[in-house]
Amino acid sequence: MLGVKENLMIALRGGCPEWVPEYTFMQSGETKPPNIMLMPNFLSQHRKIGVGGTDIWGVEYVPTASTNGASLPKPGAFILRDIRKWRDVIKAPDISGFDWEKIAKDTLETAHVDREATAVGFYLHFGYFQHLMSFMGFEEGLCALHEEPEECKALLEYLCDFYLTVAEKMIDYIKPDIMAVVDDTAAANAPFVAPAMFREFFVPLYDRQAKFGRDRGLPIAYHNCGKCETLLEPMVKIGVSLWDPAQPINDLDAIKRKYGNRLVIAGGWQPRGRLLERDVTDEEIEESVRETIYRLAPGGGYCFFGGYMGLIGDVESERKNKVVRDAYMKYRASVYGN
């Protein structure tokens, strides 16, 4: 029987795995998860669960109970009021004297990675779109994209240049199995920006980042929440081979028909409707997981990823997540006849 890492990598490279792999962006129910997403430690301190802090650009992050301790920019504490003055506010830190080999070693050791069992995904930040919104807030940030497009592009290129310098210094010390591109550019009903703006402003930056993976023969993973199906085509064109969390608000059946195993759908399950009712039964949760796996997994091109999110310490969410995971473990092999 294949190990979980080997099985996952078969799927990411377009093959049909032995059983339905599990994929996770943040954490996994397994002691040794099939994959882990690593950001260099000095870039990620402010995003520690339940801690918060200030990022390298000066944005303050605070943990929130409703997201189970994940940190978000502090409401109202935006650092950039006028996009035309970004050069006076946004200053990249001096990294000229960094010991990159040590940073890579410390990052891997902090995560307690078992390289034999776990595929390491390498990423640098939470997104160019998200950076702009964290600097300015959504109202001002979205207005800036329309009113001062050249200034926005200049700022985003500045960020990209910095992060790709870090990638160039670190990637061959990290030796990742997966290169990751991350940005949340969509809400529950539609993207925050039109597909044309997405292609003009953001895809060239993602492409520059994805090149590190293409040059090394690594599969490229793309994280984008929400209803972002209209944004997938240019990402597949730059080499993306996996998309998470692939929420079912998107037409996942149509996406699977269109891309087949070229784009692994990592997700596909989310508690909605009846699954969110207080009296939902374990049997109903299990059946929903089974239906999702049997609908999306045939032929490959699918990884399971999903669960309940509740307040910190919410024992009911924890209990339901155990039902979800037990159902995944029950049905992950049978769909391929194993």
Secondary structure, DSSP 8 states (H G I E B T S, - for coil): ---HHHHHHHHHTT---SS--B--SS--SSSS-SEEEE--HHHHGGG-TTT-EE-TTS-EEEE-GGGTT-EEE-TT--S-S-GGGHHHH------TT--HHHHHHHHHHHHT--TTT-EEEE---S-HHHHHHHHH-HHHHHHHHHH-HHHHHHHHHHHHHHHHHHHHHHHHHH--SEEEEE---B-SSSBSS-HHHIIIIIHHHHHHHHHHHHHTT--EEEE--SS-GGGHHHHHHTTEEEEE---TTS-HHHHHHHHGGGSEEEEE----GGGGSTT--HHHHHHHHHHHHHHH-TTS-EEEE-----STT-HHHHHHHHHHHHHHHHHTTGGGT-
